[in-house]
Amino acid sequence: MSIQAYILIQTDIGKAAAVAEAISAIPGVTLAEGVTGPYDVIMRAEAPGMEEFGRTILAKVQAVPGISRTLTCPVTSGGL
């Protein structure tokens, strides 16, 4: 089963554009955009499974310079 999630990202001041650009280059990331509000960047990603998601996507996202905090929101299949 494929895992999909939105990740909400808080960045250091003035780093949102650079963070969104860096995240866009990570394999498995399908969307990365700057937003306004309590978070600075929102991204969507998918991987074949939870272990791969954590290893191949989350670990790389959290290593991007300028990120101060992330919140991962898995997508449920079949709606609410």
trRosetta pair geometry for C-beta under 8 A, 3 or more apart (Angstrom, degrees):
i j d omega theta_ij theta_ji phi_ij phi_ji
1 49 7.2 86 67 -102 65 73
1 77 7.7 -108 -167 -14 118 151
2 46 5.7 17 171 -177 111 114
2 47 7.2 167 -158 86 72 31
2 48 6.1 -60 -108 -125 66 34
2 49 7.8 -88 -118 -61 30 43
3 46 6.5 166 87 -151 51 63
3 47 5.3 -12 59 61 101 80
3 48 7.4 20 15 94 87 18
3 49 6.0 75 -13 -160 116 16
3 50 5.4 126 -72 -74 157 56
3 52 7.7 161 34 66 122 91
3 53 4.7 -70 89 -51 138 141
3 74 6.8 -58 -166 -136 93 107
4 44 6.9 7 -175 -177 96 95
4 45 7.2 179 -147 92 57 41
4 46 4.3 -20 -97 -97 78 97
4 74 7.2 111 84 -160 50 64
4 75 4.2 -23 94 37 101 126
5 44 7.2 -179 94 -146 37 59
5 45 6.2 -14 60 59 79 81
5 46 7.7 151 16 -86 61 52
5 53 7.0 86 9 -167 124 139
5 72 5.3 9 164 -173 143 90
5 73 5.9 153 -166 77 86 45
5 74 4.5 -48 -97 -100 102 48
5 75 6.0 -155 -90 -8 38 79
6 42 6.2 -11 -172 -173 107 98
6 43 7.0 154 -158 81 58 43
6 44 5.3 -32 -98 -94 68 76
6 72 7.8 156 85 -158 47 46
6 73 4.6 -14 63 64 92 107
6 75 7.0 91 -14 -57 82 93
7 42 7.4 159 79 -157 48 50
7 43 4.9 -12 56 61 95 96
7 44 7.8 172 14 -88 72 27
7 45 6.7 8 -5 10 115 111
7 58 7.6 170 -97 -106 145 79
7 61 6.3 11 123 172 166 166
7 70 5.5 -12 -177 -167 106 111
7 71 7.0 156 -160 76 56 45
7 72 5.2 -19 -105 -103 84 66
7 73 7.2 -178 -84 21 33 74
8 39 4.2 -87 -178 -106 99 162
8 41 7.8 152 -161 85 42 54
8 42 5.7 -17 -106 -107 64 79
8 70 6.9 145 77 -160 52 55
8 71 4.4 -11 57 57 103 101
8 73 6.8 49 -12 -10 100 115
9 19 6.5 -162 132 146 143 139
9 23 7.7 -144 -25 -62 165 157
9 39 6.0 98 58 -169 37 106
9 40 6.2 -67 101 61 79 82
9 41 4.2 -18 63 65 117 97
9 42 7.2 -172 19 -81 84 30
9 43 6.8 35 -14 0 122 104
9 61 7.6 -123 -91 175 129 115
9 67 5.8 -65 -164 -131 112 105
9 69 7.4 159 -156 87 47 53
9 70 5.3 -14 -103 -105 72 79
9 71 7.9 -154 -67 24 36 68
10 38 7.4 -49 -88 150 108 68
10 39 5.7 -98 -69 -125 67 62
10 40 5.8 94 -136 5 38 100
10 67 7.4 101 78 -163 53 64
10 68 5.0 -60 107 67 98 98
10 69 4.2 16 44 53 116 95
10 70 7.5 -144 23 -69 72 37
11 15 4.2 -142 163 82 122 102
11 16 4.9 174 43 -78 147 60
11 19 4.9 -140 -101 -11 137 155
11 40 4.4 -86 19 67 99 151
11 41 6.3 63 -31 -5 119 109
11 66 5.1 10 -158 149 103 93
11 67 5.8 -54 -105 -103 70 45
11 68 6.2 131 -145 5 16 91
12 15 4.5 58 63 2 83 136
12 66 5.0 -109 28 -152 103 65
12 67 7.8 -73 -11 -38 80 8
12 68 5.7 122 -60 -44 65 110
15 18 5.3 -67 -162 51 65 109
15 19 5.3 66 141 -28 91 107
15 40 7.7 65 77 130 75 158
15 65 7.7 -120 -153 123 137 74
15 66 3.3 -167 178 -163 147 127
15 67 7.9 -136 119 -56 136 41
16 19 5.8 -60 -144 38 27 111
16 20 6.2 25 160 -19 65 108
16 34 4.6 86 149 -122 119 112
16 40 4.0 -126 -101 167 113 116
16 41 5.6 173 -153 -53 83 94
17 20 5.9 -54 -146 36 29 110
17 21 6.4 28 155 -18 63 108
17 34 6.1 -25 -81 -57 59 141
18 21 5.8 -55 -148 37 31 112
18 22 6.3 29 155 -17 65 108
18 65 8.0 -36 126 86 123 91
18 66 5.9 107 86 -3 113 169
19 22 5.8 -57 -146 38 30 109
19 23 6.1 27 157 -18 65 110
19 40 7.2 69 57 106 141 119
19 41 5.4 -129 103 -26 116 155
19 64 5.8 106 -139 135 78 132
19 66 4.9 -133 -67 95 105 123
19 67 5.9 122 -132 -67 132 83
20 23 5.9 -57 -144 39 28 110
20 24 6.4 39 154 -31 62 104
20 32 4.7 164 -158 141 72 100
20 33 6.1 52 -145 -125 135 13
20 34 5.2 -88 -39 -49 152 79
20 41 4.8 -165 -75 -125 89 124
20 43 7.7 180 -128 -73 71 101
21 24 5.8 -49 -152 23 29 117
21 25 7.4 27 153 -19 58 102
21 32 7.8 -167 -54 107 16 129
22 25 6.2 -60 -166 28 35 111
22 26 7.7 43 143 -32 63 97
22 64 4.8 142 111 -140 136 121
22 65 7.8 136 -44 42 175 72
23 26 5.7 -41 -163 8 47 116
23 29 5.7 171 156 -136 80 164
23 32 4.2 164 95 -125 113 155
23 41 6.9 132 18 155 151 146
23 43 5.4 -98 149 -88 142 150
23 61 6.0 40 -121 -121 103 87
23 64 6.1 -43 -66 -63 80 164
24 29 6.1 -143 -128 107 28 134
24 32 4.5 -132 -68 45 75 128
25 29 7.8 30 54 47 23 133
26 29 4.6 76 72 -12 92 123
26 45 7.6 -27 101 -111 116 132
26 57 6.3 109 145 -133 129 68
26 60 4.9 150 -130 115 128 136
26 61 6.5 -69 -19 -68 174 74
27 56 7.0 -54 83 165 100 113
27 57 7.9 -113 87 -86 61 81
28 45 4.9 48 134 -167 90 102
28 46 6.1 -145 -167 67 82 47
28 47 5.3 8 -143 -74 137 84
28 53 7.7 177 174 -120 148 61
28 56 6.0 107 -15 119 152 111
28 57 4.7 -100 95 -81 141 115
29 32 5.7 8 168 -40 129 113
29 43 5.7 -39 -148 -176 108 123
29 44 7.4 120 -161 80 61 46
29 45 4.7 -42 -101 -96 54 99
29 57 6.8 145 -59 -139 79 108
29 61 7.9 130 -80 -80 124 108
30 44 5.0 -46 65 96 98 96
30 45 6.2 162 8 -104 80 36
30 46 6.3 25 -21 6 124 98
31 42 7.6 -10 120 113 107 81
31 43 6.0 168 93 -153 65 52
31 44 4.2 33 42 32 108 99
32 41 6.3 6 -172 -179 84 114
32 42 7.7 -176 -141 91 43 41
32 43 4.2 -1 -100 -105 77 101
33 41 6.9 165 86 -151 32 69
33 42 6.0 -14 61 59 82 82
33 43 7.6 156 17 -84 57 55
34 40 6.4 -34 -143 165 79 70
34 41 5.6 -44 -100 -96 51 72
35 39 6.2 28 72 92 115 88
35 40 6.9 156 57 179 68 19
35 41 6.7 139 16 -113 84 18
35 42 5.2 31 -10 -6 136 106
39 42 6.3 84 113 -66 133 81
39 71 7.4 -102 -90 30 133 114
43 61 7.3 -160 60 -122 155 134
45 53 7.3 133 113 -144 113 91
45 57 4.8 141 153 -158 153 149
45 61 7.9 -120 -28 -54 156 135
46 53 7.8 -61 -167 -103 28 104
47 50 7.9 127 84 -90 117 14
47 52 4.3 -167 164 106 125 103
47 53 3.9 -175 42 -77 136 69
47 56 6.0 145 -117 61 135 118
47 57 5.8 -136 -48 -12 127 126
48 52 5.2 39 51 41 86 156
49 52 5.0 90 56 15 75 103
49 53 6.8 -129 102 -12 37 91
50 53 5.3 -52 -145 32 32 117
50 54 6.5 29 159 -15 65 104
51 54 6.1 -58 -153 37 29 107
51 55 6.1 14 158 -7 66 115
52 55 5.9 -64 -137 48 29 103
52 56 5.2 -7 179 10 71 120
52 57 7.8 57 136 -2 66 95
53 56 7.0 -60 -115 50 13 86
53 57 5.4 -38 -164 36 54 120
53 58 6.4 53 141 -16 71 104
54 57 7.4 -34 -72 54 7 78
54 58 4.8 -33 -137 38 46 129
54 59 6.6 65 156 -31 59 92
55 58 7.7 33 -7 47 15 89
55 59 5.8 -4 -153 1 30 131
56 59 7.3 38 -30 37 6 104
56 60 6.9 -10 166 -7 38 121
57 60 6.1 -72 -153 40 23 105
57 61 6.2 20 158 -19 66 110
58 61 5.6 -55 -142 36 31 111
58 62 6.1 24 163 -14 67 109
58 70 7.9 167 -147 112 87 157
58 72 6.9 -21 -106 -81 120 141
59 62 6.2 -59 -146 40 26 106
59 63 6.5 25 154 -20 61 111
60 63 5.7 -60 -150 35 32 112
60 64 7.4 51 150 -42 61 89
61 64 6.0 -37 -166 -2 39 114
61 67 7.2 93 156 -71 73 170
61 70 6.6 88 126 -98 121 157
62 67 6.6 -128 -137 91 41 146
62 70 6.4 -99 -90 3 86 142
64 67 5.3 76 78 -16 92 120
67 70 6.5 7 177 -51 127 98
76 79 7.1 -26 99 103 104 8
76 80 6.8 94 70 -89 140 51
